[in-house]
Structure formats: C-alpha cells, structure tokens
Amino acid sequence: MTAICYYVPELKLAGVVLVNSEVTSLPRYAIMRRVIDLVRGAEEPLKDWSADSWKEYTEARDKTIAANKKKPKPEVKPEVADNKIFAGIYTKEAPFGDIIITWEKGKLYHQPAKYQDVKEWKKPLKHKSGTTYTFRSDGHGFDVTFIMEDGKVTGLKQEFGEGEEKSFGGWTRKTLTGKLVGKTN
C-alpha cells in the first residue's frame, strides 16, 4: 500500500490518495493534481494529468525495454538433475526464522516455518536458472538461490527488489538426524 499526502495552504486543502498497488506513482499524482485543479476552480480547461502521466509512464517503460534489449543475456547455469535435493529446513537468526522448502507432487514450495499451518503462505518456486528459483508473495517477487558445496545443499540466499537492501542474506540448512527433511510425495 502506498499513500500520497498533500496540503495546499492557499486553498485550505489537504488530502491523501491511498492505493493498494505496486505500480508507478504517476497515477496517484495525477489524481492529486486533478483534485487540486477542481478545488482551485480553474476557469481554463483543466489539464489532463492522467494523459500526461500515461505518456510519461509509457516513455519510461519503452526506454527501459530498449535498454534491456541491449544488455548481454545472463549466463544460463546448468540445472540440477534432481530438484528434490533442495527440500529441507533452512535456519536464520531472528527476526527471519526458519524457512521450509518442500517437494510435493513434482514441485518445490517455499514457506516460512512460523506459518507452516497457513496454506496462503506456501508459495510454489518457479525455476529461473541453475539453482535459482523465484516466487511471488504479497505483490512482490523474491529470488531464492540454493547454495551448493561439493554437490550438497548447504543453504539458501533470498533476495528481493534492487539496491543495497536487495539481499536478506543467507539461511543455513539444518542437519536433521533420522528425520525426513521436506516432503517427498
């Protein structure tokens, strides 16, 4: 959810635009500007802020698409033959806690251990490349990369978004003696 709060003292106007979306902020600003114009009582034809926002959005989108076409394609890493090896419990100190990766009916699933009884928190992992998978939760995309050492899974790294706060760091795979790690339906 995002919010834009505005205050125009000259018009004795204050407002907020609330949106439950992960898209660009341009439509929110268009709504805010339209409200200000309406309250202002402008005599000239009102500016079409939505059309301007749409134009700005499509130009930025097209520029990004063109730039991405010029980038070299990422190296495709070989896939792991048996994805069942990723099933397990991975641990990390608070506030993160454990993550459970299960293998069910031919698919991998990701679920925080503290929500293991809540069906909505179990998300299917989609293969991206090599040992990297992706899942979506609450409108956001997350990358999960399984860490391999000497042919064994030792942990996982989970990432979200861009920039310096992109990585949540690593989880260490728990070693459970005599217990089944993950489901193998």
Backbone bond lengths (Angstrom), bond angles and torsions (degrees), N, CA, C in turn:
res aa  C-N    CA-C-N  psi(-1)  N-CA   C-N-CA  omega(-1)  CA-C   N-CA-C  phi
1 M - - - 1.447 - - 1.517 108.70 -
2 T 1.312 116.65 139.62 1.459 121.03 176.04 1.524 109.53 -128.67
3 A 1.310 115.04 159.02 1.460 120.54 -179.19 1.519 109.31 -140.44
4 I 1.316 115.00 144.33 1.458 121.23 170.03 1.525 105.87 -122.90
5 C 1.319 115.86 120.70 1.464 121.68 177.21 1.521 107.84 -105.47
6 Y 1.326 116.04 139.75 1.463 118.60 179.13 1.523 110.20 -141.57
7 Y 1.337 113.67 153.35 1.451 121.40 -179.77 1.518 107.86 -143.50
8 V 1.335 116.19 126.48 1.458 122.15 178.52 1.528 106.48 -121.36
9 P 1.356 117.21 94.68 1.467 119.93 -174.56 1.532 113.55 -58.81
10 E 1.339 116.95 -37.09 1.464 120.32 -178.49 1.528 112.31 -60.34
11 L 1.307 117.00 -29.01 1.465 121.86 -179.17 1.529 112.51 -102.78
12 K 1.347 115.71 0.77 1.459 121.11 -174.10 1.527 109.67 50.06
13 L 1.354 113.48 49.44 1.457 121.47 -175.34 1.523 110.21 -124.57
14 A 1.299 114.95 132.14 1.455 121.05 172.89 1.524 107.22 -137.39
15 G 1.308 116.00 147.82 1.454 118.60 -179.57 1.512 111.93 -161.52
16 V 1.308 114.31 173.01 1.452 121.65 177.68 1.523 107.92 -144.94
17 V 1.314 115.58 140.46 1.464 121.67 174.62 1.520 105.89 -115.76
18 L 1.334 116.36 118.13 1.462 122.25 -179.92 1.518 109.13 -107.26
19 V 1.323 116.09 134.47 1.460 120.85 -179.05 1.523 108.97 -137.85
20 N 1.300 115.79 137.13 1.456 121.05 176.34 1.521 107.43 -105.14
21 S 1.339 115.57 77.23 1.450 120.23 -173.90 1.519 109.89 -158.80
22 E 1.330 115.68 155.98 1.458 120.07 177.43 1.527 111.71 -105.73
23 V 1.318 117.49 13.87 1.458 120.07 -177.59 1.528 111.48 -81.79
24 T 1.303 115.53 -179.95 1.457 122.14 -179.82 1.531 112.02 -55.42
25 S 1.328 116.82 155.05 1.469 121.95 -179.69 1.533 112.27 -80.73
26 L 1.316 118.00 -8.35 1.462 120.84 -175.26 1.536 114.12 -55.21
27 P 1.335 121.05 -44.30 1.471 118.94 178.34 1.528 113.10 -62.65
28 R 1.328 117.02 -35.06 1.466 119.36 179.08 1.528 111.07 -63.85
29 Y 1.331 115.54 -42.39 1.466 119.13 177.93 1.529 111.24 -67.40
30 A 1.308 117.91 -34.93 1.469 120.94 178.05 1.523 110.31 -63.15
31 I 1.329 117.40 -42.50 1.467 121.34 177.84 1.523 109.99 -63.06
32 M 1.337 116.94 -45.57 1.453 121.22 -179.65 1.536 110.71 -59.93
33 R 1.315 117.04 -47.22 1.464 120.61 -178.09 1.530 112.01 -65.85
34 R 1.339 117.11 -35.96 1.462 120.83 178.72 1.526 109.84 -65.08
35 V 1.332 117.61 -43.06 1.468 121.32 178.66 1.524 110.13 -61.54
36 I 1.327 116.67 -44.90 1.470 120.03 179.03 1.524 110.43 -60.04
37 D 1.336 117.37 -44.11 1.473 120.72 178.39 1.527 111.47 -61.38
38 L 1.333 117.09 -41.92 1.465 120.25 -179.34 1.522 111.29 -65.37
39 V 1.330 117.91 -43.28 1.462 121.57 179.61 1.527 110.23 -68.40
40 R 1.307 116.20 -36.03 1.462 121.68 179.60 1.524 110.84 -63.37
41 G 1.325 117.14 -25.20 1.459 121.80 179.19 1.519 112.40 69.18
42 A 1.297 116.34 41.03 1.462 121.08 -178.66 1.524 110.11 -58.93
43 E 1.346 115.39 135.16 1.464 119.93 -179.27 1.519 112.01 -84.31
44 E 1.333 117.29 -30.31 1.456 120.05 177.42 1.529 108.81 -71.59
45 P 1.322 117.39 162.36 1.475 118.37 177.60 1.534 109.86 -56.80
46 L 1.309 115.06 137.29 1.456 120.13 -177.82 1.526 110.46 -69.03
47 K 1.320 114.57 140.55 1.462 120.37 178.53 1.527 109.25 -69.00
48 D 1.322 116.11 142.77 1.466 121.33 178.74 1.531 108.77 -89.25
49 W 1.337 115.23 84.77 1.463 121.08 -177.90 1.524 111.50 -63.10
50 S 1.321 117.18 -32.47 1.472 120.48 179.84 1.519 111.16 -64.72
51 A 1.342 117.05 -42.99 1.471 120.53 179.16 1.525 110.39 -63.97
52 D 1.336 116.60 -42.34 1.469 119.82 178.05 1.526 111.08 -62.58
53 S 1.334 116.52 -42.73 1.461 120.80 179.32 1.524 111.13 -63.47
54 W 1.328 115.79 -42.79 1.464 119.99 179.27 1.530 110.55 -62.28
55 K 1.308 116.72 -42.95 1.469 120.79 179.27 1.533 110.20 -62.59
56 E 1.332 116.71 -46.12 1.466 120.80 179.80 1.529 110.78 -61.38
57 Y 1.336 115.96 -41.97 1.463 120.67 -179.96 1.531 111.18 -63.89
58 T 1.338 117.53 -48.51 1.468 119.74 -177.16 1.525 111.74 -66.95
59 E 1.324 117.78 -34.97 1.469 119.85 176.98 1.531 110.61 -65.31
60 A 1.313 117.42 -43.92 1.471 121.22 178.76 1.525 110.51 -65.58
61 R 1.329 116.51 -41.35 1.470 120.63 178.60 1.517 111.16 -62.20
62 D 1.342 117.05 -46.18 1.464 121.19 -178.89 1.533 111.01 -64.73
63 K 1.329 116.07 -36.73 1.467 120.26 178.13 1.538 110.55 -65.15
64 T 1.331 116.41 -41.56 1.459 121.09 178.20 1.524 111.12 -65.07
65 I 1.319 117.10 -42.82 1.466 121.20 178.92 1.527 110.22 -61.45
66 A 1.325 116.70 -44.56 1.470 120.60 179.50 1.524 111.00 -63.54
67 A 1.324 117.34 -41.88 1.471 120.88 179.58 1.522 110.75 -65.47
68 N 1.337 117.16 -39.11 1.463 120.42 179.73 1.524 112.30 -67.49
69 K 1.338 117.22 -30.89 1.465 120.38 177.92 1.522 111.18 -67.07
70 K 1.329 116.55 -28.13 1.461 121.39 -178.73 1.525 112.15 -81.47
71 K 1.345 117.37 -20.99 1.459 120.82 -178.41 1.522 110.02 -69.39
72 P 1.331 116.45 144.56 1.467 118.15 175.38 1.530 110.04 -65.79
73 K 1.306 115.51 144.34 1.458 119.56 -179.90 1.529 109.16 -69.99
74 P 1.345 116.25 141.04 1.469 119.07 -179.37 1.528 110.71 -65.85
75 E 1.314 114.03 150.79 1.460 120.62 178.27 1.528 108.97 -64.30
76 V 1.309 115.92 129.47 1.459 120.37 177.76 1.520 107.96 -88.16
77 K 1.315 114.99 117.52 1.457 120.44 -179.22 1.521 109.04 -85.09
78 P 1.331 116.93 148.78 1.462 118.66 179.78 1.521 111.42 -63.70
79 E 1.317 115.20 144.82 1.453 120.37 178.98 1.525 110.49 -77.35
80 V 1.308 114.97 156.45 1.457 121.00 175.29 1.527 106.52 -83.28
81 A 1.321 116.85 135.23 1.462 121.52 -174.79 1.525 112.83 -62.95
82 D 1.325 117.67 -39.92 1.461 120.72 -176.30 1.528 109.26 -123.84
83 N 1.333 116.32 101.65 1.464 120.89 -177.08 1.529 113.13 -68.93
84 K 1.327 117.21 -12.42 1.464 120.33 178.64 1.530 111.18 -60.94
85 I 1.332 116.93 -24.95 1.474 119.52 -177.38 1.527 112.44 -64.02
86 F 1.336 118.28 -16.64 1.462 121.04 -179.44 1.526 112.01 -81.93
87 A 1.348 117.60 -17.55 1.464 120.56 179.79 1.523 108.95 -60.71
88 G 1.315 115.70 134.11 1.453 119.65 -179.91 1.510 111.79 165.48
89 I 1.294 114.79 -178.12 1.462 121.75 177.03 1.521 106.98 -110.60
90 Y 1.329 115.52 129.40 1.454 122.59 -177.86 1.519 107.34 -117.73
91 T 1.325 116.88 136.09 1.455 120.65 -172.70 1.528 112.17 -118.59
92 K 1.317 115.04 148.07 1.465 123.22 177.20 1.525 106.73 -152.90
93 E 1.344 115.50 146.42 1.462 120.31 -178.17 1.535 111.24 -62.02
94 A 1.328 114.89 164.82 1.466 121.86 178.21 1.532 109.50 -57.63
95 P 1.285 118.91 147.49 1.456 128.07 10.32 1.528 113.71 -90.38
96 F 1.330 118.51 3.86 1.455 121.13 -172.74 1.519 113.66 -76.54
97 G 1.316 118.47 -51.94 1.459 121.21 -179.22 1.522 112.65 78.04
98 D 1.324 115.16 -169.38 1.458 121.50 -174.99 1.533 112.04 -82.03
99 I 1.336 113.96 152.97 1.463 122.77 172.79 1.521 106.67 -121.39
100 I 1.314 115.74 135.90 1.461 120.80 177.13 1.529 108.18 -107.49
101 I 1.329 115.92 124.76 1.463 121.63 174.10 1.526 105.77 -109.05
102 T 1.318 116.29 120.80 1.462 120.34 -179.19 1.521 110.74 -115.70
103 W 1.313 114.86 155.81 1.462 122.91 174.63 1.521 105.68 -114.40
104 E 1.328 115.92 111.58 1.454 120.47 -177.17 1.521 110.11 -135.14
105 K 1.320 115.88 125.55 1.462 122.53 176.36 1.524 111.87 50.48
106 G 1.331 115.95 43.21 1.457 120.98 175.17 1.513 115.98 82.39
107 K 1.331 118.03 10.73 1.466 121.05 -179.59 1.525 110.72 -133.85
108 L 1.346 114.74 152.57 1.456 121.40 173.09 1.528 109.49 -91.96
109 Y 1.336 115.87 143.26 1.459 121.46 177.49 1.521 109.79 -130.70
110 H 1.328 115.84 148.43 1.467 124.65 -179.54 1.525 107.52 -115.30
111 Q 1.345 116.56 133.53 1.452 119.57 178.33 1.528 110.08 -155.94
112 P 1.340 117.56 130.36 1.465 119.28 174.22 1.533 109.11 -63.07
113 A 1.319 117.10 135.24 1.467 120.96 -176.48 1.522 112.15 -59.76
114 K 1.334 117.18 -36.43 1.463 117.89 -177.82 1.526 112.52 -68.42
115 Y 1.343 117.19 -12.96 1.466 121.42 176.51 1.524 111.33 -116.70
116 Q 1.335 117.30 28.67 1.463 119.80 -174.44 1.525 113.26 -65.80
117 D 1.316 118.00 -17.78 1.463 120.49 178.25 1.526 112.56 -96.87
118 V 1.342 116.98 4.41 1.460 120.90 -179.11 1.528 108.64 -107.71
119 K 1.329 116.45 108.35 1.462 122.62 -174.27 1.538 112.65 -55.54
120 E 1.330 117.09 -37.19 1.465 121.68 -176.03 1.524 112.75 -65.38
121 W 1.331 117.85 -20.25 1.470 120.82 -179.03 1.523 112.07 -86.85
122 K 1.327 117.75 -8.64 1.471 120.83 179.11 1.524 107.67 -86.34
123 K 1.344 115.96 117.80 1.463 121.24 -175.42 1.526 110.43 -119.27
124 P 1.343 117.62 133.45 1.464 119.45 177.87 1.528 110.77 -70.21
125 L 1.326 115.68 141.14 1.461 121.42 176.65 1.528 108.62 -93.25
126 K 1.315 116.37 130.75 1.461 122.34 178.21 1.529 108.40 -105.92
127 H 1.320 116.52 129.95 1.469 120.31 -177.37 1.514 110.49 -66.44
128 K 1.327 116.00 134.39 1.457 122.33 179.59 1.530 109.75 -109.35
129 S 1.330 117.02 -58.27 1.459 122.22 179.62 1.514 109.16 -170.85
130 G 1.320 116.46 136.50 1.459 120.04 177.37 1.508 111.48 57.47
131 T 1.337 116.74 -119.67 1.463 121.28 178.70 1.524 111.67 -102.28
132 T 1.321 116.99 17.75 1.462 121.63 -179.91 1.522 110.59 -102.10
133 Y 1.320 114.41 131.47 1.455 123.19 178.59 1.525 107.98 -125.89
134 T 1.307 116.86 167.80 1.458 120.62 179.12 1.528 109.19 -137.98
135 F 1.337 115.81 152.14 1.463 121.06 172.27 1.519 108.78 -147.96
136 R 1.333 115.85 159.51 1.459 121.30 178.63 1.517 108.54 -115.41
137 S 1.329 114.62 139.43 1.455 120.90 178.02 1.516 108.71 -149.73
138 D 1.302 115.75 129.51 1.460 121.39 175.42 1.524 112.24 56.68
139 G 1.347 115.56 37.15 1.455 120.18 177.46 1.510 116.03 82.10
140 H 1.310 118.24 6.04 1.460 121.95 -177.70 1.520 110.75 -123.92
141 G 1.326 115.90 150.16 1.451 121.34 176.80 1.518 111.02 -99.42
142 F 1.319 116.49 140.36 1.451 122.88 -179.78 1.520 108.96 -128.50
143 D 1.318 117.52 136.46 1.455 122.37 172.09 1.520 108.55 -99.81
144 V 1.324 115.81 137.28 1.458 122.45 176.03 1.518 106.82 -123.18
145 T 1.331 117.21 119.50 1.460 122.05 178.04 1.523 108.54 -114.06
146 F 1.326 115.61 121.74 1.457 120.59 178.35 1.523 108.88 -81.29
147 I 1.314 116.21 134.78 1.460 122.73 -177.52 1.522 108.35 -94.99
148 M 1.321 114.65 125.57 1.468 120.79 -177.73 1.527 109.42 -113.89
149 E 1.318 116.29 137.83 1.465 122.85 173.50 1.520 107.95 -137.58
150 D 1.319 116.44 122.02 1.469 122.17 -179.80 1.525 112.11 53.75
151 G 1.346 116.26 41.00 1.458 121.14 176.87 1.514 115.16 77.51
152 K 1.347 117.59 4.26 1.461 121.12 179.86 1.522 109.63 -117.11
153 V 1.327 115.27 147.47 1.464 121.09 178.11 1.524 107.73 -81.98
154 T 1.342 116.45 121.66 1.465 120.56 -178.39 1.527 113.27 -110.38
155 G 1.329 116.32 -13.32 1.458 118.61 -179.34 1.507 110.99 178.43
156 L 1.317 114.55 -170.10 1.456 120.48 175.13 1.515 109.31 -147.49
157 K 1.321 114.96 156.47 1.463 122.52 177.01 1.520 106.19 -123.01
158 Q 1.324 116.71 133.61 1.461 121.04 -179.01 1.522 108.86 -117.17
159 E 1.337 116.00 133.28 1.463 121.09 -178.71 1.508 110.88 -127.74
160 F 1.335 114.30 155.07 1.449 122.05 -178.89 1.517 108.43 -148.93
161 G 1.319 117.14 133.68 1.459 121.31 172.71 1.508 114.33 69.49
162 E 1.326 114.78 -151.68 1.465 122.70 -175.89 1.522 109.82 -129.70
163 G 1.323 116.11 168.55 1.456 121.39 172.28 1.509 113.69 86.61
164 E 1.349 115.00 -168.47 1.458 120.22 -172.79 1.524 113.06 -70.43
165 E 1.320 118.62 -21.22 1.452 121.25 179.23 1.529 111.23 -95.28
166 K 1.317 116.16 17.06 1.458 122.35 -175.29 1.525 112.93 -64.09
167 S 1.307 118.16 -40.87 1.455 121.23 -172.37 1.515 112.08 -97.19
168 F 1.338 115.34 133.72 1.459 121.00 172.41 1.520 110.21 -85.91
169 G 1.333 116.48 0.51 1.458 119.97 -179.39 1.514 112.10 84.98
170 G 1.335 115.16 -163.77 1.454 119.22 -173.72 1.513 115.01 -108.54
171 W 1.316 114.00 152.49 1.448 123.64 171.98 1.530 106.54 -111.23
172 T 1.315 118.09 144.35 1.455 123.31 178.44 1.515 108.89 -100.18
173 R 1.314 115.48 136.49 1.460 119.16 178.68 1.524 109.38 -72.20
174 K 1.344 115.41 132.81 1.460 120.53 177.44 1.526 108.95 -78.24
175 T 1.304 117.05 143.12 1.456 121.99 173.57 1.515 106.66 -100.62
176 L 1.310 116.42 117.64 1.452 120.79 -177.76 1.516 109.13 -113.01
177 T 1.304 116.64 112.35 1.471 121.66 -179.05 1.523 109.53 -78.08
178 G 1.333 115.52 125.03 1.459 121.67 175.91 1.510 115.05 72.97
179 K 1.321 117.87 7.46 1.467 120.01 179.14 1.513 109.66 -118.36
180 L 1.309 115.31 148.64 1.456 121.11 176.87 1.525 108.29 -76.10
181 V 1.295 116.71 127.15 1.459 121.42 178.57 1.510 107.18 -96.35
182 G 1.307 118.01 110.37 1.462 121.45 -178.61 1.517 111.17 82.12
183 K 1.302 115.80 167.66 1.463 121.49 178.17 1.508 109.48 -97.46
184 T 1.290 117.09 145.72 1.473 120.46 179.44 1.524 109.68 -128.54
185 N 1.326 116.57 55.87 1.468 120.60 179.22 1.510 110.43 -65.12
